[in-house]
Amino acid sequence: MARKRRKNSFQAGELNLTAMIDVAFQLLAFFILTAKPVDVITNLDVFRPMAEKQTQDQSPAKVIRVTVFPDGFTINDRAVDSKGLYTLLNKLAELDKTQTVLIQCLNDSPHGKLIELLDLCAKFKLTNLSVVSSGGA
């Protein structure tokens, strides 16, 4: 009987990758759970101004609220005309020139009234001014 010759063919066995994938996922999970994230916000250099030390005798800043109407002014909700505005601003400036003057202009108030008020503030050396606009009356 004749024998058939077999070719020596080397067939590589199939690798089972399931175990290697499991190990890779376990390593990934381990590194994710044990990693400590760097908090970027705490490492930012922020230069904040130093707080001013207030003495006991210093009172908080006072606000003078002036509203400009088409026919006159109000200072802290008290109606005054141009002459009364002059005297009240003069008295308030004598007390403290660093107090804040909040100027509120209505939409229908003339520009001349605002200019008059700003000129008086400059005359009495009130320099801490804030001008805001508001709706109708």
Backbone as CSV, one residue per row, in Angstrom:
resi,resn,N_x,N_y,N_z,CA_x,CA_y,CA_z,C_x,C_y,C_z
1,MET,0.800,-1.149,0.000,0.000,0.000,0.000,0.857,1.231,0.000
2,ALA,0.417,2.067,-0.749,1.207,3.277,-0.870,0.734,4.274,0.169
3,ARG,1.702,4.826,0.684,1.390,5.855,1.683,1.332,7.203,1.023
4,LYS,0.385,7.926,1.476,0.295,9.298,0.998,1.152,10.152,1.903
5,ARG,1.863,10.953,1.260,2.701,11.853,2.046,1.899,13.089,2.413
6,ARG,2.033,13.417,3.604,1.392,14.658,4.063,2.375,15.779,3.996
7,LYS,1.872,16.871,3.639,2.731,18.032,3.664,2.847,18.484,5.104
8,ASN,4.032,18.889,5.446,4.232,19.441,6.781,3.745,20.895,6.799
9,SER,2.544,21.024,7.050,2.008,22.381,7.136,1.785,22.701,8.608
10,PHE,2.341,23.796,8.972,2.228,24.224,10.368,1.039,25.164,10.464
11,GLN,0.074,24.746,11.153,-1.085,25.593,11.354,-1.001,26.180,12.748
12,ALA,-0.963,27.461,12.755,-0.904,28.124,14.048,-2.266,28.017,14.708
13,GLY,-2.222,27.769,15.976,-3.476,27.706,16.716,-4.075,29.100,16.882
14,GLU,-5.330,29.164,16.981,-5.984,30.447,17.158,-5.768,30.922,18.578
15,LEU,-5.446,32.206,18.702,-5.269,32.791,20.032,-6.616,33.244,20.569
16,ASN,-6.831,32.963,21.797,-8.040,33.421,22.452,-7.745,34.800,23.046
17,LEU,-8.281,35.862,22.420,-7.999,37.228,22.846,-8.905,37.705,23.971
18,THR,-9.862,36.935,24.359,-10.804,37.347,25.393,-10.088,37.620,26.702
19,ALA,-9.171,36.788,27.058,-8.453,36.976,28.317,-7.598,38.239,28.270
20,MET,-6.935,38.521,27.128,-6.098,39.715,27.031,-6.949,40.988,27.064
21,ILE,-8.125,40.951,26.445,-9.006,42.117,26.473,-9.506,42.360,27.894
22,ASP,-9.826,41.298,28.619,-10.257,41.436,30.016,-9.163,42.078,30.862
23,VAL,-7.931,41.649,30.677,-6.820,42.219,31.439,-6.633,43.689,31.084
24,ALA,-6.761,44.021,29.805,-6.604,45.415,29.388,-7.682,46.294,30.014
25,PHE,-8.922,45.827,30.033,-9.991,46.606,30.661,-9.804,46.714,32.165
26,GLN,-9.300,45.684,32.803,-9.046,45.761,34.238,-7.941,46.767,34.538
27,LEU,-6.895,46.794,33.718,-5.832,47.785,33.904,-6.359,49.196,33.671
28,LEU,-7.187,49.357,32.642,-7.767,50.661,32.368,-8.624,51.135,33.541
29,ALA,-9.467,50.262,34.056,-10.309,50.611,35.197,-9.451,50.934,36.420
30,PHE,-8.379,50.210,36.640,-7.489,50.459,37.780,-6.861,51.848,37.676
31,PHE,-6.355,52.196,36.489,-5.699,53.491,36.337,-6.692,54.645,36.418
32,ILE,-7.899,54.446,35.938,-8.901,55.504,36.026,-9.304,55.739,37.475
33,LEU,-9.486,54.666,38.214,-9.933,54.810,39.601,-8.840,55.312,40.532
34,THR,-7.600,55.037,40.248,-6.532,55.444,41.154,-5.871,56.763,40.769
35,ALA,-6.193,57.288,39.605,-5.581,58.553,39.181,-6.188,59.704,39.970
36,LYS,-5.343,60.633,40.371,-5.803,61.830,41.075,-5.772,62.980,40.079
37,PRO,-6.953,63.522,39.731,-6.968,64.614,38.747,-6.345,65.880,39.327
38,VAL,-5.658,66.612,38.495,-5.044,67.862,38.911,-6.097,68.953,38.816
39,ASP,-6.296,69.650,39.918,-7.267,70.727,39.941,-6.608,71.978,39.376
40,VAL,-6.974,72.321,38.154,-6.332,73.423,37.446,-6.670,74.759,38.093
41,ILE,-7.877,74.886,38.596,-8.308,76.167,39.155,-7.499,76.540,40.386
42,THR,-7.123,75.569,41.194,-6.358,75.898,42.396,-4.926,76.269,42.074
43,ASN,-4.440,75.948,40.902,-3.071,76.270,40.527,-2.946,77.584,39.778
44,LEU,-4.062,78.268,39.518,-4.001,79.542,38.816,-3.500,80.626,39.759
45,ASP,-2.646,81.481,39.260,-2.170,82.607,40.047,-3.122,83.770,39.842
46,VAL,-3.781,84.158,40.905,-4.716,85.265,40.852,-4.233,86.310,41.843
47,PHE,-4.063,87.510,41.353,-3.637,88.597,42.223,-4.857,89.422,42.582
48,ARG,-5.258,89.301,43.816,-6.421,90.033,44.296,-5.958,91.226,45.110
49,PRO,-6.706,92.309,45.075,-6.294,93.465,45.876,-6.464,93.174,47.357
50,MET,-5.595,93.767,48.113,-5.666,93.595,49.560,-6.872,94.360,50.100
51,ALA,-7.490,93.816,51.105,-8.626,94.482,51.716,-8.126,95.670,52.526
52,GLU,-8.832,96.772,52.358,-8.453,97.953,53.115,-8.914,97.770,54.555
53,LYS,-8.027,98.130,55.453,-8.374,98.027,56.869,-9.214,99.235,57.248
54,GLN,-10.398,98.964,57.760,-11.274,100.046,58.179,-11.114,100.251,59.672
55,THR,-11.001,101.475,60.034,-10.911,101.788,61.449,-12.317,101.878,62.023
56,GLN,-12.392,101.919,63.308,-13.687,101.938,63.973,-14.464,103.222,63.678
57,ASP,-13.760,104.345,63.522,-14.456,105.605,63.324,-14.880,105.828,61.874
58,GLN,-14.447,104.974,60.958,-14.839,105.112,59.555,-16.242,104.562,59.370
59,SER,-17.103,105.353,58.783,-18.448,104.883,58.502,-18.509,104.437,57.048
60,PRO,-19.457,103.577,56.705,-19.557,103.143,55.313,-19.892,104.325,54.412
61,ALA,-19.524,104.166,53.136,-19.727,105.249,52.180,-21.211,105.564,52.032
62,LYS,-21.515,106.852,52.039,-22.895,107.287,51.868,-23.144,107.563,50.396
63,VAL,-24.359,107.364,49.978,-24.731,107.576,48.590,-25.748,108.710,48.530
64,ILE,-25.442,109.707,47.714,-26.387,110.782,47.435,-27.049,110.426,46.111
65,ARG,-28.339,110.207,46.142,-29.059,109.823,44.935,-29.788,111.039,44.375
66,VAL,-29.347,111.493,43.206,-29.937,112.658,42.548,-30.643,112.181,41.288
67,THR,-31.921,112.537,41.162,-32.692,112.181,39.974,-32.976,113.451,39.186
68,VAL,-32.726,113.395,37.888,-32.942,114.546,37.008,-34.282,114.359,36.297
69,PHE,-35.213,115.283,36.556,-36.527,115.290,35.922,-36.573,116.417,34.899
70,PRO,-37.547,116.408,34.006,-37.648,117.513,33.045,-37.892,118.870,33.710
71,ASP,-38.566,118.864,34.869,-38.908,120.133,35.517,-38.129,120.400,36.799
72,GLY,-37.166,119.560,37.149,-36.405,119.793,38.372,-35.562,118.593,38.761
73,PHE,-35.221,118.524,40.034,-34.353,117.477,40.559,-34.953,116.913,41.838
74,THR,-34.493,115.741,42.236,-34.741,115.224,43.584,-33.403,114.769,44.153
75,ILE,-33.178,115.058,45.414,-31.994,114.560,46.121,-32.505,113.663,47.228
76,ASN,-32.151,112.386,47.148,-32.624,111.367,48.093,-34.146,111.456,48.258
77,ASP,-34.852,111.484,47.126,-36.320,111.517,47.045,-36.931,112.796,47.620
78,ARG,-36.167,113.860,47.676,-36.673,115.160,48.122,-36.605,116.114,46.936
79,ALA,-37.765,116.640,46.522,-37.830,117.497,45.339,-37.174,118.843,45.622
80,VAL,-36.296,119.272,44.689,-35.623,120.570,44.802,-35.558,121.198,43.417
81,ASP,-35.388,122.541,43.403,-35.166,123.236,42.141,-33.665,123.472,41.992
82,SER,-33.257,124.266,41.015,-31.833,124.494,40.754,-31.146,125.181,41.925
83,LYS,-31.849,126.153,42.550,-31.270,126.868,43.694,-31.121,125.937,44.900
84,GLY,-32.137,125.109,45.153,-32.069,124.156,46.259,-31.009,123.091,46.023
85,LEU,-30.833,122.711,44.759,-29.795,121.742,44.411,-28.420,122.300,44.756
86,TYR,-28.208,123.586,44.453,-26.928,124.235,44.737,-26.636,124.211,46.240
87,THR,-27.609,124.597,47.048,-27.367,124.672,48.496,-27.197,123.285,49.112
88,LEU,-28.018,122.313,48.691,-27.902,120.967,49.272,-26.591,120.285,48.888
89,LEU,-26.193,120.410,47.621,-24.918,119.812,47.216,-23.747,120.477,47.930
90,ASN,-23.846,121.782,48.162,-22.801,122.491,48.889,-22.683,121.972,50.315
91,LYS,-23.808,121.795,50.983,-23.800,121.284,52.361,-23.280,119.848,52.417
92,LEU,-23.726,119.015,51.470,-23.283,117.615,51.472,-21.801,117.500,51.138
93,ALA,-21.295,118.381,50.287,-19.867,118.356,49.945,-19.015,118.820,51.112
94,GLU,-19.543,119.737,51.928,-18.801,120.175,53.115,-18.653,119.036,54.112
95,LEU,-19.646,118.167,54.178,-19.579,117.040,55.108,-18.540,116.012,54.671
96,ASP,-18.596,115.599,53.416,-17.663,114.579,52.919,-17.604,114.655,51.398
97,LYS,-16.421,114.955,50.864,-16.256,115.074,49.418,-16.064,113.716,48.744
98,THR,-15.872,112.644,49.511,-15.643,111.321,48.922,-16.911,110.498,48.799
99,GLN,-18.040,111.037,49.203,-19.269,110.254,49.114,-19.709,110.093,47.661
100,THR,-20.400,109.022,47.405,-20.823,108.680,46.060,-22.075,109.462,45.683
101,VAL,-22.066,110.014,44.478,-23.243,110.705,43.948,-23.780,109.858,42.801
102,LEU,-24.962,109.276,43.001,-25.615,108.458,41.980,-26.604,109.347,41.242
103,ILE,-26.317,109.630,39.985,-27.153,110.521,39.181,-28.006,109.656,38.265
104,GLN,-29.321,109.792,38.412,-30.261,109.018,37.613,-31.017,109.973,36.703
105,CYS,-30.903,109.772,35.407,-31.563,110.636,34.419,-32.746,109.909,33.805
106,LEU,-33.854,110.591,33.724,-35.003,110.035,33.022,-34.820,110.250,31.528
107,ASN,-35.508,109.452,30.732,-35.364,109.543,29.278,-35.805,110.889,28.726
108,ASP,-36.804,111.500,29.340,-37.312,112.759,28.815,-36.705,113.982,29.487
109,SER,-35.682,113.818,30.321,-35.038,114.968,30.946,-34.056,115.611,29.969
110,PRO,-33.988,116.952,29.951,-33.086,117.619,29.002,-31.624,117.470,29.411
111,HIS,-30.755,117.495,28.408,-29.326,117.338,28.661,-28.767,118.494,29.486
112,GLY,-29.359,119.654,29.325,-28.880,120.832,30.054,-28.965,120.656,31.561
113,LYS,-30.008,119.951,32.029,-30.152,119.700,33.475,-29.030,118.794,33.986
114,LEU,-28.680,117.783,33.197,-27.585,116.898,33.591,-26.271,117.659,33.615
115,ILE,-26.035,118.498,32.618,-24.798,119.279,32.566,-24.722,120.232,33.755
116,GLU,-25.851,120.832,34.106,-25.901,121.732,35.259,-25.519,120.988,36.542
117,LEU,-26.063,119.780,36.707,-25.747,118.974,37.882,-24.277,118.566,37.904
118,LEU,-23.744,118.151,36.764,-22.329,117.760,36.705,-21.411,118.947,36.982
119,ASP,-21.789,120.128,36.516,-21.000,121.324,36.804,-20.991,121.641,38.297
120,LEU,-22.133,121.489,38.944,-22.192,121.730,40.390,-21.331,120.723,41.155
121,CYS,-21.373,119.463,40.722,-20.545,118.444,41.384,-19.059,118.765,41.221
122,ALA,-18.683,119.235,40.045,-17.285,119.602,39.816,-16.912,120.830,40.648
123,LYS,-17.831,121.764,40.785,-17.565,122.977,41.555,-17.332,122.656,43.027
124,PHE,-18.112,121.704,43.559,-17.978,121.339,44.970,-17.002,120.191,45.189
125,LYS,-16.283,119.788,44.125,-15.239,118.763,44.165,-15.778,117.392,44.589
126,LEU,-16.990,117.091,44.167,-17.551,115.750,44.341,-17.134,114.951,43.105
127,THR,-16.208,114.018,43.261,-15.648,113.333,42.109,-16.106,111.885,41.977
128,ASN,-16.726,111.323,42.968,-17.170,109.935,42.921,-18.598,109.902,42.370
129,LEU,-18.714,109.967,41.039,-20.012,110.092,40.386,-20.352,108.829,39.603
130,SER,-21.628,108.480,39.587,-22.143,107.394,38.756,-23.397,107.887,38.081
131,VAL,-23.437,107.821,36.759,-24.587,108.299,35.997,-25.292,107.084,35.402
132,VAL,-26.597,106.984,35.670,-27.392,105.887,35.122,-28.617,106.484,34.422
133,SER,-29.177,105.709,33.519,-30.369,106.126,32.802,-31.520,105.237,33.243
134,SER,-32.701,105.800,33.273,-33.850,104.980,33.621,-34.981,105.301,32.667
135,GLY,-36.028,104.498,32.723,-37.172,104.665,31.831,-37.934,105.934,32.142
136,GLY,-39.172,105.945,31.796,-40.011,107.126,31.978,-40.174,107.501,33.423
137,ALA,-41.104,108.408,33.681,-41.298,108.954,35.017,-41.856,107.996,35.969
